[in-house]
Amino acid sequence: MLEGRGDATQLLVIRRAGGAFAGAWTYVMGGVEPGERAPQTALRELAEETGLHADALYLAGAFDVFYDPRRDRIRNVAVFVARVATRNVTVDDAHDAYRWVSFAEAAELLEFPSQRRLLDDVRRDFVERDPSSWRNIAVT
């Protein structure tokens, strides 16, 4: 999730309140529900976890892969980049804090190496230049 443009761009990070990843800072993420497409999941999870609605949604062209100890399986999560015009966040019960941070601050806060590696791609493809048109997903 991005807000602002150029050097003023900030990312939203949220902290897990409980479960296997309690205390971990992460970005908005979640599972696809039956009958749902991945972009719909991204928009739903954004609204559920933060109360925010995307002004634009883009395919990052990457996956976050991690081990889920609660389900004892490897999870592959498609990564999307959302742009929002407001910073008015209301986190859900699964999270206990949020922060708008710079890319450097996000690299310090994010717990998982795969998430930190994505930061360079997001900065290059969505901040330092306009994203390619194929990445744009219509927000309805």
C-alpha positions in Angstrom: 0.0 0.0 0.0 1.5 3.3 -1.1 0.5 6.9 -0.3 2.2 10.0 -1.8 4.5 10.4 -4.8 8.2 10.4 -5.4 10.5 10.8 -2.4 7.4 11.5 -0.3 6.0 8.0 -0.9 5.2 6.1 2.2 4.1 2.5 2.8 1.6 1.2 5.2 2.7 -1.5 7.6 0.5 -3.2 10.2 1.4 -5.3 13.2 -0.2 -8.7 13.9 -2.0 -8.8 17.3 -2.0 -12.6 17.8 -1.5 -16.0 16.3 1.7 -17.5 15.0 3.0 -14.1 13.8 2.0 -12.0 16.8 4.1 -8.8 17.0 5.3 -9.1 13.4 5.1 -6.1 11.2 3.8 -6.9 7.7 1.8 -5.5 4.9 -1.9 -6.2 4.2 -2.3 -9.8 3.2 -4.9 -12.6 3.3 -6.3 -15.7 1.7 -8.5 -16.1 -1.3 -12.1 -17.0 -0.4 -14.1 -19.5 -2.5 -15.3 -17.9 -5.8 -13.0 -14.9 -5.3 -10.2 -13.8 -7.7 -6.9 -12.7 -6.3 -7.4 -9.0 -7.1 -10.8 -9.1 -5.3 -9.0 -10.6 -2.3 -6.5 -7.8 -2.3 -9.2 -5.1 -2.3 -11.3 -7.0 0.3 -8.3 -7.6 2.7 -7.3 -3.9 2.3 -10.8 -2.8 3.4 -11.1 -5.4 6.1 -7.7 -4.9 7.7 -7.4 -1.1 7.4 -10.7 0.4 6.4 -9.0 1.9 3.3 -10.1 1.6 -0.3 -7.7 1.6 -3.2 -7.7 4.4 -5.7 -5.6 2.2 -8.0 -4.5 -1.5 -7.8 -1.5 -2.9 -9.6 -0.1 -6.4 -10.1 3.4 -6.4 -8.6 4.5 -9.4 -10.7 5.8 -11.2 -7.7 4.9 -13.7 -5.0 5.6 -13.8 -1.3 6.3 -17.4 -0.3 6.4 -18.4 3.3 5.7 -21.2 5.8 2.5 -21.0 7.7 3.0 -22.9 11.0 -0.7 -22.9 11.9 -1.7 -24.7 8.7 1.7 -26.5 8.4 2.1 -25.6 4.7 3.9 -23.3 2.3 1.8 -20.3 1.2 2.2 -18.6 -2.1 0.7 -15.1 -2.0 0.3 -12.9 -5.1 1.5 -9.4 -4.4 -0.5 -6.4 -5.4 0.4 -2.7 -5.0 -2.5 -0.4 -4.0 -2.4 3.4 -4.0 -4.6 5.3 -1.6 -5.3 9.0 -1.3 -6.0 9.0 2.5 -4.0 8.0 5.5 -7.1 7.4 7.7 -6.5 3.8 8.9 -8.7 1.8 11.2 -7.0 -1.6 11.8 -9.1 -4.7 12.5 -8.9 -7.0 15.5 -6.2 -9.1 14.0 -3.8 -6.1 14.2 -2.9 -3.8 17.0 -0.9 -1.0 15.3 -0.1 0.6 12.0 2.5 3.0 10.7 3.1 4.9 7.5 6.8 4.6 6.8 9.5 5.2 4.3 11.0 2.4 2.3 14.1 2.4 4.7 11.8 2.2 7.8 9.8 -0.6 6.2 13.0 -2.6 5.6 13.8 -2.3 9.3 10.2 -3.2 10.5 9.2 -6.0 8.2 10.1 -9.4 9.7 10.3 -11.6 6.7 13.1 -11.6 4.1 10.8 -12.1 1.2 8.9 -9.0 2.2 12.0 -6.9 2.5 13.2 -8.1 -0.9 10.0 -6.9 -2.5 10.6 -3.3 -1.3 13.3 -2.6 -4.0 11.0 -3.9 -6.8 8.1 -1.8 -5.5 10.2 1.3 -5.2 11.7 0.9 -8.7 8.4 -0.2 -10.5 5.9 2.0 -8.7 7.7 5.1 -7.3 10.7 5.8 -9.5 8.7 5.3 -12.6 5.0 5.0 -13.6 3.9 1.3 -13.6 3.5 -0.4 -17.0 -0.1 -0.4 -18.2 -0.3 -4.3 -18.1 0.0 -4.0 -14.3 -3.1 -1.9 -13.8 -6.2 -3.7 -12.5 -9.5 -1.8 -12.6 -10.8 -0.9 -9.2 -14.6 -1.1 -9.0 
